[in-house]
């Protein structure tokens, strides 16, 4: 059964400990001019794949740390995480199940708790073992490479760069919180897990658990620029991928955007934790501010608490976007999305009326 993701989370300490064991100055932005006189776009989507017709059982577990549940390549092959069966489903553009990748076991090709998936025209990359390793599959040959380092944990945000580098946040969870607070936000790695370049500095937090949650980011590479958004903090940033220079960093709390303000109000309602203060040592409570980021023709698509927020090249707020399906707003039912270079958006969502999973497409 597919359940719509709730915008707030309450995570018990035993789950966090199991999760960890498995892996052994913002610039001010000008207020919105005129308060709310910016446009709201509405784009009609259509069903690309009805996932109930695949011909195999599967389940999508929408846990907090499974953020990249699917990916769509430019040849319109979809990759979907079948969470509880520890495998990836490869689906062709006609909606047919082409092959099953992984499954629990001891072979190199097997998977165990995959939490993120991405692909390009040649390779498929999976963050496996709840963040303990990255497995890279050749899409068209039985070749595989495993990237794993003892005590290193990959946060579930993974993209493949233009030169086939892997771009991901990596944490050493056995380090002190002071050491973790000095780590970069994310890094570029080669296939031998050599760090090519590091970007920025992590948000300083009061505990290891808070560090992992508040430094979870969504990433998108567009040419020379890598864009990102923190999942649980309304902060948007961009870096030059070749120099590591920060191009901008925007704290959206300073922008008086109504959609951000409502998410902040929800934080106050549930007395959410902050990076500096965790209210209970064995629990963490927070609101998911961002569920994905993409860029097309210089516009940044930020999938927020309620709807898409649109920003310009320097993160100036342009307005909002809703995705509709059969005249129903499905924006809050979208789990994750991909924008292809041709200007087509594909997203994993559930139908509002019956919570059944679909992959939709929309033209930007």
N, C-alpha and C positions, 0 to 999 in steps of 0.2 A: 504494500500500500504506500502511496506517495503522499507525503505530508508537506504542506507549505511551510517554508522556513519562517520562523518567527524572528522579529527584528531584535529581540533581546535574548540574552543567554544567561544561564545559571549553571555553572559547571562544578560538580562536586570534586573534592580533592582526590578521592581514589582514582577517578578517571584520568585526572591530570598526571598522577604518579605513574599509572599504567602507561599512559601516552609517552612520558619521558623515558620510562624503562625500555620501551620498545625501540627507541632510537639510541639504548645504552648510551638662533634668534630669528623666528619667523618674521618675514616682512609684512607690514600691515597692508591690507588691500582696501581700496576705496569702497565705501558702502554702495549698495545697489542704488543707482540714481533714481530718484522719484519713488523709492520704496518698492514698487512692484509693477512697473510699466514695461517689463520685458516680455518678449513673446513666449508663448507656449506652443510648441510644435506637436502635432499628432501624426504619427505614421502608422498606416494600416499594414499589419503583418499577415502572412498566410502560413499554413502548416507546410513545412518542408518534409518532416518525417513524423508519422504517428508511431510512437515507440511501442504501442500495444500490439502492433502487427509484426513484430520482429520474428516471432515464432520460437522464442526462448524466454524462460523466466529470468527476471533480473530484479535487482532492488537498488535504489539510489539512496544511500544514507547521507542525509544532509547534516552532518556534524559540523561543528564550528571549524575544524581543521581540514575539512574537505571542501575546498573552494573552487578548484579547477576540475569540475566533474566531467566536462566534455571538451572536445576541441573539433574544429572544422578546418580542413585543409583547403587549399585553393582548387584542388580537383574535386571538391565537394565530398570527400570521404570524412565521415564522422567517427570519432572515437569517444566512447562512453564508459565511465567507470561503473562496473557492476560490483558494488562495494562489498556485500556480504559473501560473494563467491570469489573474491580476490582475483578479479580478472578484468580485462578490457575488451569491449565489444567493438569490432571494426565494421562499420555499416556503409554500404556504397550509396551513391546518389539516388538510386532507385528505392532505397529503404530496405535492401536485402542484407542480412547478416553475412558478411563475407568471411570472417574468421573470428575465432576467440583467442585472445592473447593472455597467457598466464594461467591462473588457477593455482590453488594452494598446493604446495609440494616442495621437494628439495632440489629440483632441477634448476639450472640457471635461468631458464625461460619462465619459471613459475613466479608468482607474485604473492605478496602477503601484506594486506592492508594498504593498497595503493591510495594515495590521497590527492594526487594531481597528475594531469596528463596534458601533453602538448605535442605538436608534430609540425613538420614542414614537408617539402616535396620528397625528401629522402629518408627521414628518420622519425621515430616515435620515441619520446622521452617520458618516463613515468617516475614520479617520486614514490618510492616503495617503502614498505616496512615502517609505516607511520612517520616517515621523514628520515629514516636511517640510511637510505641510499637512493641513488638515481640509477635506473636501468634504461639503457638506450637500445632500441631495436631498429634494425634495418627494415624499412617498410616493405621491401621487395626481395629480401634474401634472409636466410636463417642465421643472421649475424646478430650478436648481442654484446654489449659492453656494460660492465657494472662499475659505477663510481661509488665508493664507500670509504669512509674514514672513521676510525674508532672515535667514539664520543662526539661525532659531528652529527648535527640534526639539520635537515633542510626544511625550512618553512615551506608550506605548500603553495608556492608562487613560482612558477618555472616558465621561462620562455627560451626559445632558440634564436640566437642572434643571426645577423646576415651572413656571418662567416662561420656558422655552425658552432659558435660558442654557446655555452649554457649560462643563462643569467638567472640567479636565484639568491635569496638570503640564506646564509648558512650560519649556524650557531654552535658553539661548543658548550653544551649544557652542564658540563662538570666544572666550568669556570665560576669564579665568584661573581656576584651581581655587579660589583665595581668593574670587573674585566668585561662582562657582557655589555655594560653600558658604554664601553669604549669601542665596541665593534662597529663595522660599517652597516649601513642599511641593507645593502645587497652587493653582490660581486659578480664579475664575469670569470668563468672557469673554462679551461680547456678540458679535453676528454680524459686527461690524467689527473684531473682535479687540481691543477696548478692555477692559482689565482692570477689572472691577467691584470685585473684592475678592480679596485674597491670604490664604493660611492657613499659619500655622506657619513653620518654618524647616527647610531641608534638613538631612539628616545630613551632618556634615562628613566629607570623604573625602580621601585622599592623592593621587588622580589623577582625570583626567576620566573614564576608563573605569569606575573604581570608583564615581564619583559617579552615573553613569547607571544602574548596576546596583543600587546600594544605595538609591537614591531612587526606584526603580520601586515604585509603590503600586497597590493595588486600592481602588476607591472605590464607595460606595453612598449614595444620598441617600434619606432617609426623613423627609419633611416638612421641618422646620426644621433637622434635623441631617444632617451629612455624616459618614459613618463611613469609616474607612480602615484598611488594614493594609499594612505594607511587605512586598514579595514575598520579600526575602532576609534580612530581620531579623524576629525574632518580636516585633514591636511593633504594638500596636493603638491607634487614636486616634479622637477624634471632635471636631468643631467645630460651633459654631452658624453656620449659613450666612448669617445676616443681620448678625451682629456680628463674625464672625471669631474669637470667643472660643474657646479650647481648652477642651473640656468634660472630657476625660480623655486621658491617654496612659499606656499600660500596657506595660511591658517584661515579656513573658511568661517570660523567662529567670528572673525572680525569683519565679515562682509554683509551681515544682516540679510542673509538669504532665508526666506521663510521656511523652506524645506529643511535646511540645516537647523534652524531654530526649533522646529518641531522635534527633530531628533534629540537635540539638547534638552528639551523639555521632558522627553521620554526618559533620558538619563536621570534627570532630577526625580521623576516619579518613582523609578525603581531603585533610587539611591545607588547608582552605578559606581563601580570602583574607578579610580584614576591611576595614571602611571605612578603618581607619588604616594597614593594611599590605597591600600587594600583593606576593606572593612572587616573581613573575616579571614583569618590565616588559611583556612582549609577550603575556601570557596572564592569564586570570582564572578562578578556580575557586570555585564557591559551591554552596550548597544552596537550593533553592526552598522557602521556609517556608510561603508562602501562595499559593493558586491562585484565590482569589475570596472575596468577602464579601457578605453579604446580611442583611437585617433583617426580622423578622416578629413582630408583637405584642410588641415590646420585646426580643426575643431576637436576639442577633447570631450569625449562622452563619459560621464562619471555616473555610474549606476548607484544612486544613493538610497537613502532610507525609504523614500516613497516613489521616486521617479528618477529619470535621467536628468542630470544637470549638465548644461552645455557651457564650455569655457573656450575662450580664444587662446591663441598661441602663448600668451603670457599669463594665462589663468584668469583673464578678465571674464566675469560672469556674463553670459549671453542670453540665458533663458532656460527653459525646461523642455523636456520631451516625454511624451507618453507613447507607448506602443499598444495598439489595439488589435484585437482579433475578433472578427465578426461583431465589430462595434463595442466590444467589451475591453476595458482597460486591463491589460495583463502585466503591466510594468512591475507591480509588486510581487508577481508570481514568477519572475525571472530569477533563476539561480546564477547563471553566468552567461556570458555572450562573447562572440568573436566578431570583429569587423575585418573583412577581407579587403585587399587593395582596390578591388573593383567597386567598392562602396556598398557591398551587401552585408547586412548584419544577420548573424545566425545566433540563436539563443536557446538554451535549455530552460524550459518553463513547464508549468502545469496548467491545465485548463481550470479556470475558476469554478466551473460548475461541478466537476467530478474529480478534480485533483489528479487526473491522468497525465502522464508525461508526454511532452511533444518537443520537437525541435522546430522552431519557427524561422522564417526568413523575412527580411524587410529591406527595401531599397532606401538608402539614405539620400 
